[in-house]
Amino acid sequence: MNLNPPPPPSPLASTSNPLSHSFTLHWVSAPPFSSSISTPTRPFRLHATASTPANPAADFTLTTVTAADDDDGDTAVSNEDQKLLTLLRQRKTEEAWMLYTQYSHLPNPTCLSRLLSQLSYQNTRTSLTRAQSIITRLRNERQLRHLDANSLGLLAVAAAKACQTRYATSIVKSMLRSGFLPHVKAWSAVVSRLAASGDDGPSEALKLFYSVTRRVRRFAEPELVADSRPDTAAFNAALNACANLGDSDRFLKLFDEMPESGAEPDVLTYNVMIKLCARVGRKDLLVFVLERILDQGITVCMTTLNSLVAAYVGFGDLETAEKMVQAMREGRRDLCKILREANLRNSNSSGRDGDVFEKLLPNSVAASECEPPLLPKAYTANSRIYTTLMKGYMNAGRVIDTVRMLEALRHQDDSSSQPDHVTYTTVVSAFVKAGSMDRARRVLAEMTRVGVPANRITYNILLKGYCQQLQIDQAKELVREMTEDAGIEPDVVSYNILIDGCIQVDDSAGALAFFNEMRAKGIAPTKISYTTLMKAFALSGQPKLANKVFDEMLNDPRVKADLVAWNMLVEGYCRLGLVEESKKIIQRMKEHGFHPDVATYAKKEGEKSDDSDPPTLKPDEGLLDTLADICVRAAFFKKALEIVACMEENGIPPNKTKFTKIYVEMHSRMFTSKHASQARQDRRRERKRAAEAFKFWLGLPNSYYGSEWRLGSLDGDN
């Protein structure tokens, strides 16, 4: 098996646009009374600043103060360093890099910081890799103290833009441990990226936010840390993390802290509040967020209206979403009145977090005593809003309505309402979800004909459709078309889909081939890549190979092993009846802070067979198959898992094809609402976990792979 050590982190190719801001980063020592911040290992004065050029391409000067300074402020610079510094001042970054690689010694701190800054500023894949190599060299030689705060802050921003969130976070944390405070634009960019990422990203975003703000508050003279104080954008990033977690209490606490830092809520703040209302099931409060925006004199943007439509779509309230879109088509300004009437028609407030939202939205307390406000002007629905409504039709299985909406948009006179690649991709997704791959391919051909280029997400959705229908050859042909005809290279999501597709046709060798091909191209595997490959070996009776993949996952600093990976490792041993080995894995799980859940049903069945006497009667295949069939049709998935585990334990192969067909036809739309009330979520939690475990056994997309099967936001939003 070709499982080589993972390649070094390879960031996604980012845009070539330079940073939109040149900013000043303060390099400030901790106040004397602070014991929680380590003292820098070399003396320094107050600031390390970067001037703000009028022209981004113009020269900028880094003023650093180092221990090597003479009393006159002169720095001894060797001839070689002077040559390097001259190239950097002339913005000849490529030549400066080549000269640096020829050095056997480290350049002086000024040259190092400037080179790192300019490489980070370029925002390209190659330049970021080079900047990271400088960090690696300095870390190995224990010379990181030679870099100033400007260069480290720019590197953190570049890494965040390249989706290297963990690396960017480590840079900011390293600066904080050294007593340096990065510019707010640097650390807030990392917080924003963390807040939008999966797993524990939102929690880590809040930890980083509080870590910075605590240090800022320790300074008795606020002007010293003015450039590091959280601004509105920083608070919005933290609030977004709270909204993603559904943590309304912490949201309120942060919202109340904004005035203390001189940050005023803007329209994005309230857009995030719309998300919070949706996450905690408070559909009744959506209208009051819109009214609050109007009361505060904040200009409503199209993103606000799209967020409202998306929230109602998420609640499954397509009627209200349609009324909003229709009112915008008619040029009406009384959207608040329409939404209030929808509240009266569908009053389902859970009353949860009442006190919190009374403080966030005081206008909701006595709303009946005043008339709903009017919008300052009429807003015309654009293609983004129409596409959001189309997604609602798609989720509800209304394929015909999705297609009709596309046809209607194609005849719109307003250019902003014309269908774009997101609109077409939504239709493709609707056909894929309905299993109509031929019609999905016709939509792809139509995109080419009308000059709307498909993107990688469009192709990934088609790949997913072919793999779900076990048409691996067509999936491989699509990859060829994607690469050669469209000029789009597959990404890690593409390969993960192909790997999982190979698993569904019992081709573990093909899964490994795609995994190795992905790494050979310099595409860093995600945790989904590792766990999917582990699944291939576990299902094919090769737990030792699954364990080897798991060990590589543990050694890869870019990913973090989760419960899914542990469960997959347990299942691999349980399938061969190696109960003692599986028990050792479970013990390791607990030592790492993980506990078995419903997905470890195979383990439980294995332990049961180990502790109990052999059955006196041989199970009947027809009887067990009938019982499993009844349980699947009745949505008793936990019991169905017990039955199929018993069948496998006794050498009876369950008919996965039949059970997959039953599930898709009868239960594919179960638990699809993303914004169900908390009470409803509590009632269905156990049933949903059992359903997800059953889908996991079938090999269908499930919540364990949720971050992967979303395939990213169709419109490219974070």
C-alpha positions in Angstrom: 0.0 0.0 0.0 1.3 3.4 -0.9 0.7 5.5 2.2 3.5 8.0 2.2 3.8 10.6 4.9 1.5 13.6 4.2 3.0 16.4 2.2 3.6 19.8 3.7 0.5 22.0 4.0 -0.5 23.2 0.6 -2.9 26.1 0.8 -5.7 26.5 -1.7 -4.9 28.9 -4.5 -6.2 32.3 -3.4 -7.0 35.2 -5.5 -4.1 37.4 -6.7 -5.7 40.5 -5.3 -3.5 42.1 -2.7 -4.8 42.8 0.8 -7.4 45.5 0.7 -5.8 47.3 3.6 -2.3 48.2 4.6 -2.3 48.5 8.3 -0.2 49.2 11.3 0.6 46.4 13.7 1.7 47.2 17.2 4.4 45.2 18.9 3.7 46.0 22.5 5.1 44.5 25.7 2.8 43.3 28.4 2.1 45.6 31.3 4.2 45.0 34.4 1.3 43.5 36.4 0.4 40.8 33.9 1.7 37.4 34.8 -0.2 35.5 32.2 1.8 36.8 29.2 5.4 35.7 28.8 8.0 38.3 28.5 9.7 38.6 25.1 13.2 37.1 25.0 14.8 40.3 23.6 14.3 43.9 24.6 12.1 46.1 22.4 10.6 49.5 22.3 7.0 50.4 21.7 5.9 49.9 18.2 6.8 48.1 14.9 4.8 49.9 12.3 4.2 49.8 8.6 3.4 52.9 6.7 0.3 53.0 4.6 1.1 53.5 0.9 -1.3 55.4 -1.3 -0.5 52.9 -4.0 -0.5 49.2 -2.9 2.4 48.5 -5.3 4.4 51.3 -3.8 7.2 50.8 -1.4 6.5 50.5 2.3 8.9 50.8 5.2 9.1 48.6 8.2 10.5 50.4 11.2 11.8 47.8 13.7 13.7 48.3 16.8 16.0 45.5 17.7 18.6 44.6 20.4 21.3 45.0 17.7 20.7 48.7 17.4 23.6 51.0 18.3 23.1 54.0 20.6 22.9 56.1 17.4 20.2 53.9 16.0 22.4 52.6 13.2 22.2 48.9 12.4 25.2 46.9 11.1 24.1 45.4 7.8 26.4 43.2 5.8 26.9 43.8 2.1 24.8 40.8 1.3 22.0 41.9 3.6 22.1 45.4 2.0 21.7 43.8 -1.4 18.7 41.8 -0.2 17.2 44.9 1.4 17.6 46.9 -1.8 15.8 44.3 -3.8 13.0 44.2 -1.3 12.7 48.0 -1.4 12.4 47.8 -5.2 9.6 45.3 -4.8 11.6 42.7 -6.5 10.3 40.0 -4.2 11.1 37.1 -6.6 14.7 38.1 -6.9 15.0 38.7 -3.2 13.6 35.2 -2.5 16.2 33.6 -4.8 19.0 35.5 -3.1 17.7 34.5 0.3 17.8 30.8 -0.7 21.4 31.1 -1.5 22.3 32.4 2.0 24.0 30.1 4.4 23.4 32.6 7.2 20.2 34.3 8.4 19.7 37.8 7.1 19.2 40.6 9.7 15.8 41.0 11.3 14.8 43.9 9.0 15.4 41.8 5.9 13.7 38.8 7.3 10.6 40.7 8.4 10.3 42.6 5.2 10.8 39.4 3.1 8.1 37.6 5.1 5.8 40.6 4.8 6.1 40.9 1.0 5.7 37.2 0.4 2.5 37.1 2.6 1.3 40.3 0.9 1.4 38.5 -2.6 -1.5 36.2 -1.5 -0.4 33.3 -3.9 0.0 29.7 -3.1 3.7 29.7 -3.9 4.5 32.8 -1.9 2.6 31.6 1.1 4.6 28.3 1.0 7.8 30.3 0.9 6.7 32.5 3.8 5.9 29.4 5.8 9.4 27.9 5.0 10.9 31.0 6.6 8.9 30.4 9.8 10.0 26.8 9.8 13.6 27.7 9.5 13.5 30.3 12.2 11.6 27.9 14.5 14.2 25.2 14.0 17.0 27.6 14.7 15.1 29.2 17.6 15.3 32.6 16.0 11.6 33.6 15.7 12.3 36.6 17.8 13.9 38.2 14.7 10.4 38.8 13.2 8.3 41.8 13.9 4.6 41.9 14.5 3.8 43.3 11.1 5.2 40.4 9.2 3.6 37.8 11.5 0.2 39.6 11.2 0.4 39.6 7.4 1.3 35.9 7.4 -1.8 35.1 9.6 -4.1 37.0 7.2 -2.6 35.3 4.2 -3.0 31.9 5.8 -6.6 32.6 6.7 -7.4 33.7 3.2 -5.8 30.5 1.9 -8.1 28.5 4.3 -5.2 27.4 6.4 -7.1 28.2 9.5 -5.2 26.1 12.0 -1.9 27.6 10.8 -3.2 31.2 10.9 -4.5 30.5 14.5 -1.2 29.2 15.6 0.6 32.3 14.3 -1.8 34.6 16.3 -1.5 32.5 19.4 2.3 32.5 19.2 2.3 36.3 19.0 0.0 36.5 22.1 2.2 34.1 24.0 5.2 36.4 23.2 3.4 39.4 24.5 2.7 41.0 21.1 -0.7 42.3 20.1 -1.5 41.9 16.4 -3.6 44.5 14.5 -7.3 44.0 14.7 -7.5 43.3 11.0 -5.1 40.4 11.4 -6.6 38.6 14.4 -10.2 39.3 13.4 -9.6 37.7 10.0 -8.6 34.5 11.8 -11.6 34.7 14.1 -13.9 35.2 11.1 -12.4 32.1 9.4 -12.7 30.0 12.5 -16.3 31.1 13.1 -17.3 29.9 9.7 -15.5 26.5 9.9 -17.0 23.3 11.1 -16.4 21.1 14.1 -15.1 23.2 17.0 -14.2 26.2 14.9 -16.8 28.5 16.3 -15.8 27.7 19.9 -12.1 28.2 19.0 -13.1 31.6 17.4 -14.6 32.8 20.6 -11.6 31.6 22.7 -9.3 33.5 20.4 -11.5 36.6 20.5 -11.6 36.7 24.3 -7.8 35.9 24.5 -7.0 39.1 22.5 -9.6 41.3 24.1 -8.5 40.3 27.6 -5.0 41.5 26.8 -6.2 44.7 25.3 -8.2 45.6 28.5 -5.1 45.2 30.6 -3.5 48.3 29.3 -4.1 51.4 31.4 -3.5 53.6 28.3 -6.0 52.6 25.6 -4.2 54.6 23.0 -1.3 52.2 23.1 -3.4 49.4 21.8 -5.9 51.4 19.7 -5.0 49.4 16.6 -5.6 46.1 18.3 -9.0 46.9 19.9 -11.9 44.9 18.5 -13.9 46.9 15.9 -17.3 46.2 14.5 -16.0 43.6 12.0 -14.2 41.7 14.8 -17.4 41.7 16.9 -19.4 40.5 13.9 -17.0 37.6 13.5 -17.5 36.6 17.1 -21.2 37.0 17.0 -21.3 34.8 13.9 -19.6 32.1 16.0 -22.2 32.5 18.7 -25.0 32.2 16.0 -23.4 29.1 14.5 -23.4 27.6 18.0 -26.9 28.7 18.7 -25.6 30.4 21.9 -28.0 33.3 22.4 -26.7 34.2 25.9 -23.1 34.7 24.8 -24.4 36.5 21.7 -26.2 39.0 24.0 -23.1 39.4 26.2 -20.9 40.3 23.2 -23.6 42.5 21.7 -23.7 44.5 24.9 -19.9 44.9 24.9 -19.8 46.5 21.5 -20.4 50.1 22.8 -17.6 49.8 25.4 -15.1 49.2 22.6 -16.5 52.0 20.4 -18.0 49.5 17.9 -21.5 50.2 16.7 -23.7 47.4 15.3 -24.1 47.6 11.5 -26.4 45.8 9.0 -24.1 42.7 9.1 -24.6 42.5 12.9 -28.3 42.2 12.4 -27.9 39.8 9.5 -26.0 37.6 11.9 -28.9 38.0 14.4 -31.3 36.7 11.8 -29.1 33.6 11.6 -29.2 33.3 15.4 -33.0 33.5 15.4 -33.1 30.7 12.8 -30.7 28.5 14.7 -32.7 28.7 18.0 -36.0 28.2 16.3 -37.4 31.7 16.8 -39.1 32.2 13.5 -41.5 34.7 15.1 -38.7 37.1 15.8 -37.3 37.4 12.2 -39.7 40.3 11.4 -38.5 42.2 14.5 -34.9 42.0 13.4 -35.9 43.8 10.2 -37.9 46.3 12.1 -35.0 46.9 14.5 -32.7 47.7 11.5 -35.2 50.3 10.3 -35.7 51.8 13.8 -31.9 52.2 14.1 -31.7 54.0 10.8 -29.4 51.4 9.3 -29.7 50.9 5.6 -31.2 47.6 4.6 -29.1 45.6 2.1 -30.0 42.8 -0.3 -28.1 40.4 2.0 -30.6 41.2 4.8 -33.6 40.4 2.6 -31.9 37.2 1.3 -31.1 36.1 4.8 -34.8 36.5 5.7 -35.9 34.5 2.7 -33.2 31.8 3.6 -34.4 31.7 7.2 -38.1 31.0 6.1 -36.9 28.4 3.6 -34.9 26.8 6.4 -38.0 26.6 8.5 -39.8 25.0 5.6 -42.2 28.0 5.5 -42.1 28.3 1.7 -45.5 30.2 1.7 -44.0 33.2 3.6 -40.8 33.1 1.5 -43.0 33.2 -1.6 -45.0 36.1 -0.3 -41.8 38.0 0.4 -40.4 37.5 -3.1 -43.8 38.3 -4.7 -44.0 41.5 -2.7 -40.5 42.5 -3.9 -41.6 41.7 -7.5 -44.5 44.1 -7.0 -42.4 46.9 -5.6 -44.1 46.9 -2.2 -42.5 48.4 0.9 -44.7 46.8 3.5 -42.6 43.7 4.0 -42.8 44.0 7.8 -46.6 43.9 7.6 -46.5 40.8 5.5 -44.2 39.1 7.9 -46.2 40.1 10.9 -49.3 38.6 9.3 -47.3 35.4 8.7 -46.6 35.3 12.4 -50.3 35.5 13.2 -51.0 32.7 10.7 -48.2 30.4 11.8 -47.7 31.3 15.5 -45.3 28.7 16.8 -43.0 30.6 19.1 -41.2 28.2 21.5 -40.7 31.0 24.1 -37.0 29.9 24.4 -34.5 32.5 25.3 -37.3 35.0 25.9 -35.3 37.3 28.2 -32.3 37.3 25.9 -34.3 38.4 22.8 -36.3 40.9 24.8 -33.0 42.7 25.3 -31.7 42.1 21.8 -35.0 43.1 20.2 -36.8 45.5 22.6 -39.2 46.4 19.8 -40.6 42.9 19.9 -42.0 43.4 23.4 -44.8 45.8 22.6 -45.0 45.2 18.8 -48.8 45.1 18.8 -49.0 48.7 20.0 -47.4 50.2 16.9 -47.8 49.9 13.2 -45.1 47.9 11.3 -42.6 50.3 9.6 -42.2 50.6 5.9 -39.0 50.0 4.0 -37.3 53.3 2.9 -37.7 52.2 -0.7 -38.8 49.2 -2.8 -36.3 46.5 -3.3 -36.3 44.3 -6.4 -35.5 40.6 -5.9 -32.2 39.6 -7.5 -31.0 36.2 -8.8 -29.6 35.4 -5.4 -33.0 35.7 -3.7 -34.7 33.8 -6.4 -32.1 31.1 -6.1 -32.6 30.9 -2.3 -36.3 30.2 -3.0 -35.4 27.6 -5.6 -33.3 25.8 -2.9 -36.5 25.7 -0.8 -38.3 24.0 -3.7 -35.4 21.6 -4.2 -35.3 20.6 -0.5 -39.1 20.0 -0.6 -38.7 17.8 -3.7 -40.6 20.3 -5.9 -38.4 19.8 -8.9 -41.0 21.1 -11.4 -41.2 24.4 -9.5 -37.5 24.6 -9.4 -37.3 24.3 -13.2 -40.2 26.7 -13.7 -38.4 29.3 -11.6 -35.3 28.9 -13.8 -37.3 29.4 -17.0 -39.0 32.5 -15.5 -35.7 34.0 -14.6 -34.3 33.5 -18.1 -37.0 35.7 -19.4 -36.4 38.5 -16.9 -35.5 41.9 -18.4 -33.6 43.0 -15.3 -30.0 41.8 -15.6 -29.7 41.4 -11.9 -32.4 38.8 -12.0 -30.9 36.7 -14.8 -29.9 33.2 -13.7 -26.2 32.8 -12.8 -24.0 29.8 -12.1 -25.5 29.4 -8.6 -29.0 29.3 -10.0 -28.1 26.7 -12.6 -26.2 24.7 -10.0 -29.3 24.6 -7.8 -31.3 23.1 -10.6 -28.5 20.6 -11.2 -28.7 19.7 -7.5 -32.4 19.3 -7.7 -32.2 16.8 -10.5 -29.3 14.9 -8.8 -31.4 14.7 -5.6 -34.3 13.3 -7.7 -31.9 10.7 -9.3 -32.3 12.2 -12.8 -28.7 12.4 -13.9 -29.6 12.7 -17.6 -31.6 15.9 -17.0 -28.8 17.2 -14.7 -26.3 16.7 -17.5 -28.6 18.6 -19.9 -28.6 21.5 -17.5 -24.8 21.4 -17.5 -24.8 21.5 -21.3 -27.3 24.4 -21.3 -24.9 26.4 -19.0 -22.2 26.0 -21.6 -24.6 27.0 -24.4 -25.8 30.2 -22.7 -22.3 31.2 -21.6 -22.7 30.6 -17.9 -19.6 28.6 -16.9 -20.0 25.8 -14.4 -17.7 25.8 -11.4 -16.2 23.1 -9.3 -19.2 22.9 -7.0 -21.4 22.1 -10.0 -19.2 19.3 -11.1 -18.9 18.0 -7.5 -22.6 17.7 -7.3 -22.7 15.7 -10.5 -19.9 13.5 -9.2 -21.9 12.9 -6.1 -24.9 11.9 -8.1 -23.1 9.4 -10.2 -21.4 7.8 -7.2 -24.7 7.5 -5.3 -26.1 5.7 -8.3 -23.0 3.5 -8.4 -22.0 4.8 -11.9 -18.2 5.1 -11.1 -17.2 4.9 -14.8 -19.4 7.9 -15.6 -18.0 9.7 -12.6 -14.4 9.1 -13.9 -15.4 10.4 -17.3 -16.9 13.5 -15.7 -13.6 14.1 -14.0 -11.9 13.9 -17.3 -14.3 16.4 -18.9 -14.0 18.7 -15.9 -10.2 18.7 -16.2 -9.6 18.7 -19.9 -12.7 20.5 -21.3 -13.6 22.9 -18.5 -10.1 23.4 -17.2 -11.2 22.8 -13.6 -9.0 20.7 -11.4 -10.7 18.4 -8.8 -10.3 19.5 -5.2 -10.3 17.5 -2.0 -14.1 17.3 -2.0 -14.1 15.8 -5.5 -11.6 13.1 -4.4 -13.5 12.4 -1.2 -16.7 11.8 -3.3 -14.8 9.5 -5.6 -13.2 7.6 -2.7 -16.6 7.1 -1.2 -18.0 6.1 -4.6 -15.4 3.3 -4.8 -16.4 2.1 -1.4 -20.0 1.8 -2.4 -19.0 -0.7 -5.2 -16.6 -2.5 -2.8 -13.5 -1.2 -4.6 -11.0 -0.5 -1.8 -8.1 -0.6 -4.2 -9.7 2.2 -6.3 -10.4 4.2 -3.1 -6.7 4.0 -2.2 -5.7 4.9 -5.8 -7.7 8.1 -5.7 -6.4 8.9 -2.2 -2.8 8.6 -3.4 -3.5 10.5 -6.6 -4.9 13.3 -4.5 -1.8 13.5 -2.4 0.5 13.2 -5.4 -1.1 16.4 -6.8 -0.3 18.2 -3.5 -3.9 18.3 -2.3 -4.0 18.0 1.5 -6.4 15.3 2.8 -9.1 16.3 5.2 -10.4 14.3 8.0 -13.2 13.2 5.7 -10.5 11.8 3.3 -8.9 9.8 6.1 -12.1 8.4 7.6 -13.5 7.5 4.2 -10.4 5.6 3.3 -10.6 3.9 6.7 -14.1 2.9 5.9 -12.9 1.3 2.7 -10.5 -1.0 4.6 -12.8 -1.6 7.5 -15.6 -2.8 5.1 -13.2 -5.0 3.2 -12.0 -6.8 6.3 -8.5 -5.1 6.5 -8.6 -3.4 10.0 -4.8 -3.2 10.2 -4.7 -1.0 7.1 -7.5 1.1 8.5 -5.4 1.4 11.7 -2.4 2.5 9.6 -4.5 5.2 7.9 -5.8 6.3 11.4 -2.2 6.6 12.6 -1.4 8.9 9.6 -4.4 10.9 10.5 -3.2 11.4 14.1 0.3 12.5 12.8 -1.1 15.0 10.3 -1.1 18.4 12.0 -3.7 19.8 9.5 -6.5 17.5 10.7 -8.0 16.4 14.0 -9.3 12.9 14.6 -12.9 12.8 15.6 -15.5 10.3 16.9 -16.3 9.1 13.4 -12.6 8.0 12.9 -12.5 6.2 16.2 -15.8 4.4 15.5 -14.6 3.4 12.0 -11.5 1.8 13.6 -13.7 -0.1 16.1 -16.0 -1.3 13.4 -13.0 -2.6 11.4 -12.0 -5.0 14.2 -15.5 -5.9 15.2 -16.4 -7.1 11.7 -13.7 -9.8 12.0 -14.8 -10.7 15.5 -11.7 -9.2 17.1 -13.5 -8.1 20.2 -10.4 -7.7 22.4 -8.7 -5.4 19.9 -11.9 -3.3 19.6 -12.1 -3.0 23.4 -8.6 -1.6 23.4 -9.5 0.9 20.8 -12.6 1.9 22.9 -10.3 2.4 25.9 -8.0 4.6 23.8 -11.1 6.6 22.7 -12.0 7.3 26.3 -8.5 8.3 27.1 -8.7 10.9 24.3 -12.0 12.2 25.6 -14.3 10.4 23.2 -17.1 8.1 24.2 -18.9 5.5 22.1 -22.3 6.5 20.6 -24.9 4.8 18.5 -22.5 4.5 15.6 -20.6 1.8 17.5 -23.5 -0.7 17.3 -21.2 -3.2 15.6 -18.9 -3.1 18.7 -21.8 -3.7 21.0 -23.0 -6.7 18.9 -19.4 -8.0 19.0 -19.3 -7.8 22.8 -22.6 -9.4 23.0 -21.5 -12.4 20.9 -18.4 -12.6 23.1 -20.2 -12.8 26.4 -23.2 -14.8 25.6 -23.6 -18.5 24.7 -23.8 -19.5 21.1 -27.4 -19.6 19.8 -29.0 -23.0 19.9 -30.9 -22.4 16.7 -29.5 -21.1 13.5 -31.1 -17.8 12.5 -33.4 -18.0 9.5 -32.3 -15.7 6.7 -35.9 -15.1 5.4 -37.2 -14.3 8.9 -34.5 -11.8 9.7 -34.7 -10.2 6.3 -38.5 -9.8 6.7 -38.0 -8.3 10.2 -35.4 -5.9 9.0 -37.6 -4.9 6.0 -40.5 -4.1 8.4 -38.3 -2.1 10.8 -36.8 0.0 7.9 -40.2 0.7 6.4 -41.6 1.7 9.9 -38.5 3.9 10.6 -37.4 1.7 13.5 -33.7 2.2 12.5 -32.2 1.2 15.8 -33.9 -2.1 15.8 -33.1 -2.6 12.1 -29.4 -2.1 12.9 -29.6 -4.8 15.6 -31.1 -7.2 13.1 -28.7 -6.6 10.3 -25.8 -6.8 12.8 -27.2 -10.2 13.9 -27.4 -11.3 10.2 -23.8 -10.3 9.5 -22.6 -11.9 12.7 -24.2 -15.2 11.5 -22.8 -15.0 8.0 -26.1 -13.8 6.4 -25.4 -11.0 4.0 -28.2 -8.3 4.3 -29.6 -7.0 1.1 -28.2 -3.4 1.2 -29.5 -2.6 -2.2 -33.1 -3.3 -1.2 -32.8 -1.4 2.1 -31.1 1.6 0.4 -34.0 1.7 -2.1 -36.6 1.6 0.7 -34.8 4.3 2.7 -34.5 6.6 -0.3 -38.1 6.2 -1.4 -39.7 6.5 2.0 -37.4 8.4 4.4 -35.0 10.5 2.4 -36.7 13.7 3.5 -36.7 12.9 7.2 -35.1 15.5 9.5 -34.3 17.9 6.6 -35.3 21.1 8.5 -32.2 23.0 9.6 -34.1 25.4 11.9 -36.6 23.1 13.8 -37.6 24.4 17.2 -35.6 23.2 20.2 -38.6 21.2 21.6 -38.9 19.4 18.3 -35.2 18.8 18.1 -35.3 17.2 21.6 -38.1 14.9 20.7 -36.5 13.6 17.6 -32.8 13.5 18.6 -32.5 9.8 19.4 -34.5 8.8 16.3 -32.3 11.0 14.1 -29.1 9.5 15.6 -30.4 6.0 14.8 -31.4 7.1 11.3 -27.9 8.6 10.7 -26.3 5.4 11.9 -28.4 3.4 9.6 -27.5 5.6 6.6 -23.9 5.3 7.7 -24.3 1.5 7.5 -25.9 1.8 4.0 -23.1 4.0 2.8 -25.5 6.9 2.2 -24.5 10.5 3.0 -25.1 11.1 6.7 -24.5 13.7 9.4 -21.1 12.1 10.3 -20.0 13.3 6.9 -22.2 16.4 7.0 -19.4 19.0 6.5 -18.5 17.1 3.3 -21.8 16.4 1.7 -22.8 20.1 1.9 -20.2 20.6 -0.8 -19.7 24.2 0.3 -22.1 27.1 -0.1 -23.5 27.2 -3.6 -23.0 30.9 -3.8 -19.5 30.9 -2.4 -20.4 32.5 0.9 -18.5 31.5 4.0 
